[in-house]
Amino acid sequence: MGNSRKYDQPCNYEIQVRGSFDPKWADWFDGLTILSLGETDTLLTGIIIDQAALHGVLAVIRTLKLPLLSLHRTENSQMVIASPNLDIPFTR
């Protein structure tokens, strides 16, 4: 339990879900960037301020009945997202 505070700090997350939706939904996901990965998948990326906010985003995903494909916490503030469906990597 000594590391629990480490995970309650702002950090970058990448959350991949099955489903495609408009970037206008960003407010529903605490302002995360919405990146379409083809016709079937979506990648939500950005800074989530703490574990409570992460659980809030996951609750929205559950409420919308979007299958969760992956969740990745990145330690650094620079992240590169690459997908076989994209011609070039997306840097944030």
VOROBA-609130 format. One record per residue (C-alpha): residue number from 1; residue in three letters; x, y, z. Coordinates in Angstrom, 1 decimal. Layout:
BEGIN
rec k NUM, r ALA, east X, north Y, up Z
...
***
This chain:
BEGIN
rec k 1, r MET, east 0.0, north 0.0, up 0.0
rec k 2, r GLY, east 3.0, north 2.3, up 0.2
rec k 3, r ASN, east 2.8, north 3.1, up -3.5
rec k 4, r SER, east -1.0, north 3.9, up -3.5
rec k 5, r ARG, east -0.3, north 7.7, up -3.5
rec k 6, r LYS, east 1.8, north 7.3, up -6.7
rec k 7, r TYR, east -1.3, north 6.2, up -8.6
rec k 8, r ASP, east -3.4, north 9.1, up -7.2
rec k 9, r GLN, east -1.4, north 11.7, up -9.2
rec k 10, r PRO, east -2.1, north 13.2, up -12.6
rec k 11, r CYS, east -0.9, north 10.9, up -15.3
rec k 12, r ASN, east -1.3, north 10.1, up -19.0
rec k 13, r TYR, east -3.6, north 7.2, up -19.9
rec k 14, r GLU, east -4.5, north 5.5, up -23.1
rec k 15, r ILE, east -7.9, north 3.7, up -23.1
rec k 16, r GLN, east -9.0, north 1.7, up -26.1
rec k 17, r VAL, east -12.6, north 0.7, up -26.5
rec k 18, r ARG, east -14.6, north -1.1, up -29.1
rec k 19, r GLY, east -17.0, north 1.4, up -30.7
rec k 20, r SER, east -16.7, north 4.5, up -32.8
rec k 21, r PHE, east -18.0, north 7.9, up -31.8
rec k 22, r ASP, east -17.6, north 11.6, up -32.5
rec k 23, r PRO, east -14.9, north 13.7, up -30.8
rec k 24, r LYS, east -17.8, north 15.9, up -29.5
rec k 25, r TRP, east -18.1, north 13.3, up -26.8
rec k 26, r ALA, east -14.8, north 14.5, up -25.2
rec k 27, r ASP, east -16.7, north 16.3, up -22.4
rec k 28, r TRP, east -18.2, north 12.9, up -21.3
rec k 29, r PHE, east -14.7, north 11.6, up -21.0
rec k 30, r ASP, east -13.2, north 14.4, up -18.9
rec k 31, r GLY, east -11.7, north 16.1, up -21.9
rec k 32, r LEU, east -9.7, north 13.2, up -23.1
rec k 33, r THR, east -8.7, north 13.3, up -26.8
rec k 34, r ILE, east -10.8, north 10.9, up -28.9
rec k 35, r LEU, east -8.9, north 9.2, up -31.8
rec k 36, r SER, east -10.8, north 6.9, up -34.2
rec k 37, r LEU, east -8.9, north 3.7, up -34.9
rec k 38, r GLY, east -10.7, north 2.7, up -38.1
rec k 39, r GLU, east -14.4, north 1.9, up -38.1
rec k 40, r THR, east -14.6, north -0.2, up -35.0
rec k 41, r ASP, east -12.3, north 1.1, up -32.2
rec k 42, r THR, east -11.6, north 4.3, up -30.4
rec k 43, r LEU, east -8.6, north 5.5, up -28.4
rec k 44, r LEU, east -9.1, north 7.9, up -25.5
rec k 45, r THR, east -5.9, north 9.6, up -24.5
rec k 46, r GLY, east -4.8, north 12.3, up -22.1
rec k 47, r ILE, east -4.2, north 13.3, up -18.5
rec k 48, r ILE, east -6.5, north 11.9, up -15.8
rec k 49, r ILE, east -6.0, north 13.7, up -12.6
rec k 50, r ASP, east -6.4, north 10.8, up -10.1
rec k 51, r GLN, east -7.9, north 7.4, up -9.5
rec k 52, r ALA, east -11.4, north 8.8, up -8.8
rec k 53, r ALA, east -11.4, north 10.6, up -12.2
rec k 54, r LEU, east -10.1, north 7.3, up -13.9
rec k 55, r HIS, east -13.0, north 5.4, up -12.3
rec k 56, r GLY, east -15.4, north 8.1, up -13.6
rec k 57, r VAL, east -14.2, north 7.6, up -17.1
rec k 58, r LEU, east -14.5, north 3.9, up -16.8
rec k 59, r ALA, east -18.0, north 4.3, up -15.4
rec k 60, r VAL, east -19.0, north 6.3, up -18.6
rec k 61, r ILE, east -17.5, north 3.5, up -20.7
rec k 62, r ARG, east -19.6, north 1.0, up -18.8
rec k 63, r THR, east -22.7, north 3.1, up -19.0
rec k 64, r LEU, east -22.3, north 3.4, up -22.8
rec k 65, r LYS, east -21.8, north -0.4, up -22.9
rec k 66, r LEU, east -18.5, north 0.0, up -24.8
rec k 67, r PRO, east -16.2, north -3.0, up -24.5
rec k 68, r LEU, east -12.9, north -2.1, up -22.9
rec k 69, r LEU, east -10.1, north -3.4, up -25.0
rec k 70, r SER, east -7.1, north -2.0, up -23.1
rec k 71, r LEU, east -6.0, north 0.6, up -20.5
rec k 72, r HIS, east -2.4, north 1.8, up -20.3
rec k 73, r ARG, east -0.9, north 4.2, up -17.8
rec k 74, r THR, east 2.1, north 6.0, up -19.2
rec k 75, r GLU, east 4.7, north 7.5, up -16.8
rec k 76, r ASN, east 6.0, north 10.3, up -19.0
rec k 77, r SER, east 4.2, north 13.3, up -20.3
rec k 78, r GLN, east 5.1, north 12.7, up -23.9
rec k 79, r MET, east 3.3, north 9.8, up -25.6
rec k 80, r VAL, east 3.3, north 8.5, up -29.1
rec k 81, r ILE, east 0.3, north 6.6, up -30.3
rec k 82, r ALA, east 0.7, north 4.3, up -33.3
rec k 83, r SER, east -1.9, north 2.1, up -34.9
rec k 84, r PRO, east -1.8, north -0.1, up -38.0
rec k 85, r ASN, east -4.9, north 1.8, up -39.1
rec k 86, r LEU, east -3.0, north 5.1, up -39.1
rec k 87, r ASP, east -0.5, north 6.2, up -41.7
rec k 88, r ILE, east 1.6, north 8.2, up -39.2
rec k 89, r PRO, east 2.0, north 8.2, up -35.5
rec k 90, r PHE, east 0.0, north 10.7, up -33.5
rec k 91, r THR, east 2.1, north 12.6, up -30.9
rec k 92, r ARG, east 0.6, north 14.3, up -28.0
***
